[in-house]
């Protein structure tokens, strides 16, 4: 207790129960010095008394002991969860284009190819399986040319004979079509006449029964002359004329070639150099002469290591735009995958770590083709038999939804070459 105010009386009287002591106003000062005082046998008369009771100091409770760490049990099996991919539908669809014509259809082919028809991104099998598988055409040349050794060793006995070359490609390499490149018609090479070109195409048609692609030399004026002649000579065969370009349009030749193709029932390939706006413009010009189901697109193939990612991007953009409703891009696409052999790494001697070249070259062509396969390309121009076989096998597995055997995926590890 602390005593703040009041007077205390102290009298000396033995009869009293105790002694009364008067305590002056200095009690507060007195107590402040001593801190506390203990009184015995006293009587306190206080006029005013203020009592402060100091609360007891709060003592924090002892800390709780930490909870024991949970012991994680080793899982005995993988957690199972069902994955449901997000399925979309798209407003657009790729136009179906047929190459070749049977006798009943006015041609002479024993086999025909139908390309396109997709309404989903490439191999989104959970949304829609492609109605028509991609096709492969083998490149054949109408004259002897310089080829990398890895290629030449497979065709050296037929080089210089395009009909025999085409026949071997179909019977041995099992391609779906043959592309005859009429490079001898180039004014800077042999400048062969359109009539000579027609004769070469006739030999090819007689040698094989698959659809034919007729490739020019790259000179717009000469190609226009050759394509017109070929279109008239093989009416009803539904050959693919490769390629029609904006350069032909600027030279005023596009209409003549397109009209000849339409009049004789053929298909044309519109070639542009990795620019969708140019591809759309070329298609718009072709619509003036040809039905939509007679047009294919070549958006340019850059080889592995030489811009393949750009080719993938342009083909993917074209396919996505097409299925989302862009009618000017709703055409099947073609890839000149043999452009991979223009890459020096595909055939040059670089170092022991890059050997063997016999394997490196076909790998270069295979990767180039498979990359664009996943972008949505419908037809591939190829050369090496191993690359052709690999792309055919991969395509077949991709088309076989639910039929492939996953346990055989690693078989390639044990393959001996």
VOTINU-655847 format. One line per 3 residues: number of its first residue (from 1); for each residue x, y, z of C-alpha. Coordinates in Angstrom, 2 decimals. Each point is the difference from the previous one (the first is absolute). Example, Ala and Ser with C-alpha at 12.3 -4.5 7.8 and 13.67 -1.06 7.14 Angstrom:
# VOTINU-655847
1 = 12.30/-4.50/7.80; 1.37/3.44/-0.66
END
This chain:
# VOTINU-655847
1 = 0.00/0.00/0.00; 1.03/3.56/-0.62; -1.29/2.82/2.28
4 = -0.34/3.28/-1.84; -1.80/2.43/2.33; -1.30/0.25/3.58
7 = 1.05/0.83/3.56; 0.73/-2.63/2.63; -0.31/0.68/3.79
10 = 2.27/-1.67/2.53; -0.64/0.36/3.80; 1.85/-1.55/2.86
13 = -2.67/-1.71/2.08; 0.79/-3.32/1.68; -3.70/-0.75/0.29
16 = -0.47/-0.05/-3.65; 0.21/-3.21/-2.02; 2.97/1.44/-1.86
19 = 1.98/3.09/-0.53; -1.43/2.70/-2.26; 2.58/1.75/-2.16
22 = -0.62/3.05/-2.08; 1.63/-0.40/-3.36; 0.70/3.19/-1.89
25 = -0.43/0.84/-3.65; 3.54/-1.16/-0.72; -1.25/-3.57/0.01
28 = 0.03/-0.11/-3.80; 3.58/1.25/-0.13; 0.95/-2.46/2.69
31 = -1.59/-2.91/-1.75; 1.47/0.97/-3.37; 3.46/-0.35/1.48
34 = -0.60/-3.27/1.79; -2.30/-1.58/-2.54; -2.07/-1.70/2.68
37 = -0.65/0.19/3.78; -1.45/-2.54/2.37; -2.05/1.24/2.96
40 = -1.03/-2.00/3.01; -2.65/0.80/2.62; -1.02/3.30/-1.58
43 = -3.35/1.64/-0.60; -0.28/2.14/-3.04; -2.51/2.82/-0.29
46 = 0.11/1.29/-3.55; -2.02/2.88/-1.27; 0.70/-1.00/-3.56
49 = 1.56/-3.26/-1.00; 0.84/-1.16/-3.54; 1.02/-3.58/-0.45
52 = 1.76/-1.29/-3.16; 0.17/-3.70/-0.54; 2.74/-0.87/-2.41
55 = -0.98/-2.88/-2.29; 2.18/-3.04/0.14; 2.50/-0.28/-2.78
58 = -1.24/-2.14/-2.87; 2.08/-3.03/-0.50; 0.02/-1.34/-3.56
61 = -1.06/-3.61/-0.19; 2.75/-2.38/-0.87; 0.35/-0.60/-3.77
64 = -1.74/-3.01/-1.38; 2.35/-2.71/-1.12; 0.24/-0.20/-3.84
67 = -2.29/-2.50/-1.65; 1.86/-3.06/-1.20; 0.73/0.06/-3.74
70 = -2.30/-2.16/-2.05; 1.78/-2.93/-1.50; -0.69/-0.18/-3.75
73 = -0.75/-3.48/-1.16; 1.59/-1.15/-3.19; -2.75/-0.24/-2.66
76 = -0.70/-3.51/-1.11; -1.52/0.94/-3.38; -0.43/2.96/-2.34
79 = -3.11/2.05/0.62; -2.48/-0.55/-2.78; -1.91/2.89/-1.53
82 = -2.06/0.07/-3.16; 1.03/2.59/-2.61; -2.69/1.43/-2.22
85 = 1.39/2.22/-2.77; -1.91/3.13/-0.87; -1.86/-0.77/-3.23
88 = -0.90/2.78/-2.43; -1.88/0.20/-3.24; 1.09/2.35/-2.77
91 = -2.03/1.90/-2.61; 2.34/-0.74/-2.92; 1.16/-3.10/-1.85
94 = 2.82/-0.65/-2.47; -1.23/-0.61/-3.54; 0.49/-3.54/-1.28
97 = 2.11/-0.19/-3.17; 0.42/-3.12/-2.08; 3.12/-0.78/-2.04
100 = -0.12/-2.45/-2.87; -2.98/-1.49/-1.77; -0.96/-3.61/-0.69
103 = -1.16/-1.26/-3.37; -3.59/0.33/1.14; 0.72/3.65/0.81
106 = 1.63/0.79/-3.33; 3.62/-0.73/0.90; 2.28/-3.02/0.08
109 = 1.10/-0.26/3.63; -0.36/-3.16/2.01; 0.17/2.00/3.25
112 = -1.15/3.46/0.96; 0.79/2.22/3.00; -2.41/2.14/1.99
115 = 1.55/2.72/2.11; -1.46/2.35/2.60; -3.40/-0.11/1.66
118 = 1.27/0.77/3.51; -2.02/2.07/2.47; 2.42/-0.01/2.95
121 = 3.68/0.74/0.66; 2.44/-2.61/-1.25; -0.52/-3.37/1.70
124 = -2.30/1.30/2.73; -1.45/-3.49/-0.06; -2.02/0.66/3.15
127 = -1.95/2.57/-2.01; -0.08/-1.55/-3.47; 2.02/-2.59/-1.87
130 = 1.28/1.24/-3.40; -2.35/-1.32/-2.69; 2.92/-0.46/-2.42
133 = 3.59/-0.99/0.86; 2.94/2.13/-1.17; 1.63/-1.22/-3.21
136 = 3.59/-0.25/-1.23; 1.29/0.64/-3.50; 3.50/-0.96/-1.19
139 = 2.08/2.56/-1.87; 1.18/-1.07/-3.45; 2.04/2.13/-2.42
142 = -0.11/0.04/-3.78; 3.80/0.18/-0.29; 3.06/-1.01/1.97
145 = 0.73/2.33/2.88; 2.52/0.21/2.78; -1.22/-1.78/3.13
148 = 1.58/-0.65/3.42; 1.58/-3.44/0.21; -2.53/-1.12/2.64
151 = -2.76/0.53/-2.59; 1.83/-0.95/-3.15; 0.85/-3.49/1.24
154 = -3.72/-0.87/-0.04; -0.87/1.33/-3.48; 3.25/0.02/-2.00
157 = -1.13/-2.84/-2.28; -3.11/1.91/-1.14; 1.34/3.56/-0.16
160 = -0.47/1.24/-3.55; -3.11/-2.16/-0.50; -2.89/1.80/1.73
163 = -2.51/-2.76/-0.81; 2.17/-2.70/1.60; 0.67/2.33/2.93
166 = -3.72/0.54/0.52; -0.72/-3.72/-0.26; 2.63/-0.82/2.64
169 = -1.37/2.68/2.34; -3.47/-1.52/-0.15; 0.95/-3.68/0.12
172 = 2.96/0.19/2.39; -0.54/3.14/2.07; -3.81/-0.42/0.04
175 = -0.83/3.67/-0.51; -3.54/1.24/-0.68; 0.90/2.21/-2.97
178 = 2.90/1.05/-2.22; 1.27/3.53/-0.62; 1.81/0.50/-3.31
181 = 2.18/3.13/0.13; 0.44/1.34/-3.52; 3.22/1.86/0.74
184 = 1.33/-0.54/-3.52; -2.56/2.54/-1.21; 1.86/2.79/1.82
187 = 1.26/2.52/-2.59; 3.29/0.15/1.91; 0.52/-3.79/-0.08
190 = -1.24/-1.86/-3.09; -3.04/2.07/-0.92; -1.88/-3.15/-1.01
193 = -3.26/0.67/-1.82; -3.49/-0.47/1.46; -0.47/-2.83/-2.51
196 = 3.01/-1.84/1.46; -1.44/0.58/3.48; -3.29/-1.56/-1.09
199 = 1.87/-3.06/-1.26; 1.71/-0.45/3.38; -3.30/0.30/1.87
202 = -1.54/-2.57/-2.35; 2.79/-2.46/0.81; -0.59/0.47/3.72
205 = -3.76/-0.52/-0.35; 0.59/-3.25/-1.87; 2.59/-1.24/2.51
208 = -2.11/0.40/3.15; -3.68/0.05/0.92; 0.14/2.54/2.84
211 = -0.85/3.73/-0.27; 2.61/2.27/-1.58; 1.34/3.40/1.05
214 = 1.60/2.01/-2.80; 2.65/2.39/1.28; 1.38/2.84/-2.07
217 = 3.45/1.58/-0.13; -0.80/3.20/1.91; 0.00/2.38/-2.96
220 = -3.54/1.53/-0.07; -0.23/0.41/-3.76; 1.39/-3.42/-0.90
223 = -2.04/-1.76/2.71; -3.18/1.60/-1.29; 0.70/-1.33/-3.49
226 = 0.79/-3.49/1.28; -3.02/-0.18/2.32; -2.39/1.03/-2.77
229 = 1.39/-2.66/-2.30; -0.13/-2.71/2.70; -3.54/0.97/1.02
232 = -1.26/-0.33/-3.56; 1.88/-3.26/-0.69; -1.30/-1.89/3.03
235 = -3.56/1.10/0.35; -1.89/-1.86/2.72; 3.11/-1.35/1.79
238 = -0.33/2.57/2.78; 3.73/0.64/0.32; 1.32/2.62/2.42
241 = 1.76/2.90/-1.71; 2.81/1.23/2.25; 0.16/2.92/0.42
244 = -2.04/3.10/-0.82; 1.35/3.22/1.49; -0.66/3.72/0.38
247 = 2.89/0.53/-2.44; -2.15/-1.69/-2.62; -2.84/2.34/0.93
250 = 2.22/3.06/-0.40; 1.11/-1.30/-3.40; -3.64/-0.44/-1.06
253 = 0.38/-3.78/-0.31; -1.90/-1.28/3.03; -3.42/0.13/-1.64
256 = 1.09/-1.98/-3.08; 1.47/-2.83/2.10; -2.92/-0.09/2.43
259 = -2.53/-0.05/-2.83; 1.87/-2.88/-1.67; -0.01/-1.92/3.29
262 = -3.73/0.56/0.55; -0.90/-0.82/-3.60; 1.82/-3.34/0.15
265 = -0.87/-1.02/3.55; 3.36/0.48/1.73; 1.14/1.31/3.39
268 = 2.42/2.87/0.64; 2.46/0.70/2.80; 0.25/3.63/1.10
271 = 3.50/0.80/1.26; 0.83/2.94/2.28; 3.03/0.70/2.17
274 = -1.10/-0.21/3.66; -2.46/2.88/-0.12; -3.68/-0.71/0.65
277 = -1.20/3.26/-1.52; 1.68/-0.97/-3.29; -1.51/-3.48/0.21
280 = -3.46/1.49/0.47; 0.52/2.41/-2.90; 1.14/-2.78/-2.33
283 = -2.99/-2.13/0.95; -2.38/2.90/-0.63; 1.40/0.33/-3.51
286 = -0.29/-3.73/-0.61; -3.67/0.04/1.09; -0.74/1.98/-3.15
289 = 0.85/-3.06/-2.07; -0.09/-3.14/2.13; -2.35/-1.69/2.46
292 = 1.23/-0.10/3.59; 0.50/-3.78/-0.11; 2.67/0.39/-2.69
295 = 2.48/2.06/2.04; 2.82/-1.06/2.35; 2.38/2.33/1.83
298 = 3.78/-0.11/0.39; 0.96/2.49/2.74; 3.74/-0.84/-0.29
301 = 2.03/-2.57/1.91; 3.19/1.17/1.69; 2.24/-2.87/1.04
304 = 1.05/-0.99/3.50; 2.56/2.57/1.14; -0.92/2.41/-2.80
307 = -3.26/1.46/1.26; -2.13/-3.06/0.63; -1.63/1.75/2.96
310 = -1.26/2.72/-2.35; -1.48/-2.57/-2.34; -1.69/-1.73/2.92
313 = -1.44/3.30/1.20; -1.37/1.03/-3.41; -1.61/-3.40/-0.61
316 = -1.48/-0.12/3.49; -1.41/3.53/-0.33; -1.52/-0.89/-3.36
319 = -1.68/-3.13/1.38; -1.38/1.74/3.10; -1.30/2.92/-2.06
322 = -1.61/-2.40/-2.46; -1.92/-2.07/2.54; -1.06/3.21/1.72
325 = -1.72/1.19/-3.15; 2.54/1.62/-2.36; -1.24/-1.40/-3.32
328 = 3.00/1.27/-1.97; 2.29/-2.34/1.96; -2.25/-3.07/0.06
331 = 2.15/-2.01/-2.40; 2.23/-3.04/0.57; 3.70/0.82/0.27
334 = 3.07/-1.57/-1.59; 3.58/-0.08/1.31; 3.12/-0.34/-2.12
337 = 1.78/-1.89/2.76; 2.88/-0.86/-2.34; 1.12/3.58/0.61
340 = 1.70/-1.58/3.03; 2.73/-1.25/-2.35; 0.91/3.60/-0.80
343 = 1.22/0.31/3.59; 3.76/-0.57/0.05; -0.26/-1.90/3.29
346 = -2.11/-2.64/-1.76; 2.81/-1.16/-2.27; 3.35/1.74/0.64
349 = 2.90/-1.66/1.78; 0.21/1.98/3.25; 1.66/-2.20/2.59
352 = 0.06/-3.48/1.43; -2.63/0.94/2.57; -2.41/0.75/-2.90
355 = 0.48/-3.34/-1.73; -1.31/-2.08/-1.64; -1.29/2.28/-2.72
358 = -2.05/-2.87/-1.38; -2.14/0.35/3.12; 0.29/3.75/0.59
361 = -1.52/0.95/-3.37; -3.20/-2.03/0.27; -0.37/1.15/3.61
364 = 0.15/3.61/-1.22; -2.74/-0.68/-2.54; -2.08/-1.98/2.50
367 = 0.04/2.66/2.71; -0.87/2.70/-2.53; -3.01/-1.97/-1.20
370 = -1.23/-1.15/3.41; 0.16/3.52/1.39; -2.32/1.26/-2.73
373 = -2.18/-3.09/0.33; -0.85/1.23/3.50; -0.80/3.45/-1.41
376 = -2.66/-1.45/-2.30; 1.73/-0.60/-3.36; -1.94/-2.44/-2.21
379 = 2.59/-1.05/-2.58; 3.78/-0.39/0.00; 2.51/-0.05/-2.84
382 = 2.84/-2.30/1.13; 2.95/-1.98/-1.37; 1.90/-2.23/2.42
385 = -1.66/-3.43/0.44; 0.77/-0.14/3.75; -1.53/3.44/0.55
388 = -3.04/-0.97/-2.06; -0.48/-3.20/1.97; 0.38/1.74/3.36
391 = -2.52/2.71/-0.81; -2.45/-2.60/-1.32; 0.35/-2.05/3.20
394 = -0.42/2.99/2.31; -3.02/1.16/-1.96; -1.54/-3.45/0.14
397 = 0.48/-0.15/3.78; -1.52/3.44/0.46; -3.00/-0.97/-2.11
400 = -0.49/-3.24/1.96; -1.76/1.47/3.02; -0.30/-2.68/2.67
403 = 1.79/-2.62/-2.10; 3.66/0.84/0.66; 1.93/-2.06/2.56
406 = 1.71/2.32/2.53; 2.30/-2.75/1.23; 1.77/0.07/-3.38
409 = 0.83/3.70/0.13; 3.56/-0.68/1.19; 0.75/-2.56/-2.73
412 = 2.10/2.53/-1.88; 2.66/-0.22/2.75; 0.96/-3.49/-1.12
415 = -0.12/0.67/-3.75; 3.21/-0.87/-1.84; 0.92/2.13/-3.00
END
